Amino acid sequence: MKNILLIAILIIVSACKTSNKNTTTTTTTKENTVEDIVSYLASDELEGRETGSKGIDLAAIYIENEFKSLGVKPYYETYRDEFKIDGLDAFNVIGFIEGNDAKLKDEVVVLSAHYDHIGISKKIVENDSISNGANDNASGTATVLALAKHFAQKKNNKRSIMFALFTAEEKGLLGSKHLAERLKSENINLYTLVNFEMLGVPFTDNRGYDVLVTGYDLSNMAEKFNSYIGSNVVGKSDVAVKYGLFKRSDNYAFYEAFKMPCQTISSCDLTNFDFYHQVGDEANKMDYEHINSMVNKMIPAIEGMANSATQEIKMHDE
């Protein structure tokens, strides 16, 4: 009886060791939170992510690894859409999730943000010269990656979704211009583009909505998004109109190329953030509860847009 018991114990111990061995040899990828993403992209190590710099190359590698870990495939042969700017190597980073509907998957929704910033400042403030660009636009980049995570897990999009992270926005919207022209020449069937810009802090006044959409009067995007979400989340900012913000972010190059609803979602119209293009645009100043809330509110909006039977978001002149 003792021998039988001893054999049983040895079998159990051996099984546990085998189980532990299998567990320790299985590699799992850490799922980065919105705060993790912003904190890394806006860290001093990346030195402000200026186009052509070592810092933006590190940012691109980070984004590529995020796409890989989520199972989001590259749109082209690699994630990088490469081009030159005054002899410098530049590259957008692009992921893609094909739609699950046989017909609608030929239509493409683009979710975008720029991941570059202005680099090292000539103006030193409190021994700091790095323009970290947490709000502008690590927050938008993190939003796009969070949406990519959602759709990679759910796989519930009937239309195909492209996740485009642009370089050289700060040099004149050059990354988005390059990709818009390339996709136009390739005859992509673009439905709409939603660009995310400066979502790191909420509006400080009680204006009745959470985020603005640039070019509010050009299309019914705000109306349809609010309908998909079920509340008044997206509104019109007169300040954004005054400063012409519709033409000052990456949506504009796509609008120019396709004349489709291509607009920017933001919770900053330059009235509620004091560190625009300054060294004080740091990760510790971001409101991560707000960013996460905006991601969660955008999910039903993007799902509604990606899954509607017809193209419901239209220019007002149609």
Phi, psi and omega in degrees: 000318179297319180297319179297316179298318180296319179297318180298318180297317180297322179296316180296314180300316180298318180296319179297319179297318179297318179297316180296321179298316179297321181295316185287338180269355177275123181267126176244141181271131177293131177274112183285137177278169175304318179295319177302315184295311180298317183298321179288310183298329181261016180282158179298332181303327183270357170050038173085003169054043178288141179304132181090357184264167174298324182298319181286333174295318176298321178297318180296317179299319179299313180296317177302317179293326175298312179302314181300315183294332179275347184081021177273123185279156173289150178283317175263196182299325173234176179288343188267128172259098193266146174200177182246145172230108180050043179085352179273144173286127179229153182201129164282158178240123192228125174248167187208133172238115182291144178291159184259006178256131187303324181265313186291340182295343177286344176268139187240130170260130178254126172250125191219165172195159173264140182254359177273168171212199192261001172079221183272129181272146175284341180265118181265127179238116180051049178064020181241127178236005182267120175274094192288333175064048179289307177288320185245088004218044173299328180295318178292320178298315178298324178297314179298317180293325177293322176292323176299318178301315181300310184286332176293326180280317185279324182052041184250016181268123178285318174277156176285148180237127174257135178250106188248118175253117190265145167262170170058026170297320183288351178256013177114036178060034188285325179293314179293324178298316179299312183291321179301315180293322179294313181293324177298316180293336179269004176060039176297143179269079183282127173272303180198163174236133174242116182257142182244126189219123173052075179248017188282340180223149179277165171294146184263346178258160181273087187257359173087004175210164185264322182225151175265158169239127178288152183066034185311316185278354183280333183214178177262023183303313181299314180300313182291319179300314180298325177293316179296321182284325182091014176201169185273080183268323187254130182221186182255132176252119177294331177294319178298322177294315181302318182268005177060042185292340177301324182267002187250012175222177193291347175298329191293322179298323178287321176299316180298321183282322190248341183054041177243170176296103179229104191222165184249135173259132182207155171244029177219120175243027178075006176260346189236019178211122188269002189239027178299122181058036177234164181291347181279000179281077189251157182299327182285356177263358182278149177259095187287332174297320178295313181299314180297322177297319180292322176300312182296327178282332179283336183303307178295332177293314180290321177298317178299319179291320184283341189242357180296146183296327177233169178283098187276337180271121187223154170293148182288343180272003179279000000 
